[in-house]
């Protein structure tokens, strides 16, 4: 984790996310899969573009976190500093260094699994909706590449995000992280 935070200042990848809800009322656990692309630049800038099954954008420009739901034609904006703290996005994209990360998370090594090295991050704030985040890295001689995030929330929902076609330290244009609400979209400030 330390090597990743120290050496990877920007990144780009495609992702697949499988969210599994816990079984309830005798029913089997249900899961849904989504996919899209992800880009980040330290500190505090990232963009998730969900393409399937529903189009949605999440953009953090360093000040504001924008959420755009294409089907609803609705944009929600929030002050980034008040919502990022102990989130998976903070873990991989926001923290400028390991010390900043350790202010919000307790970090510990987890056993290697599926050819990846894992770190478990437990939020120090106990009032959040996040229980733990496991971060999986593909470690090679000179590089540490983000490969997976496994997120467990306080409702027992598990989300596994797998990254592919990972680019480490690409040059990303400043406008990558700018968001302008589309004409006619409802804008909700929170």
Secondary structure, 3 states (H helix, E strand, C coil): CHHHHHHCCEEEEEEEEEEEECCCCCCCCEEEEEEEEEEEECCCEEEEEEEECCCEEEEEECCEEEEEECCCCEEEEEEHHHHCCCCHHHHHHHCCCHHHHHHHEEEEEEEEECCEEEEEEEECCCCCCEEEEEEEEEEECCEEEEEEEEEEECCCCEEEEEEEEEEECCCCCHHHHCCCCCCCCEEEEC
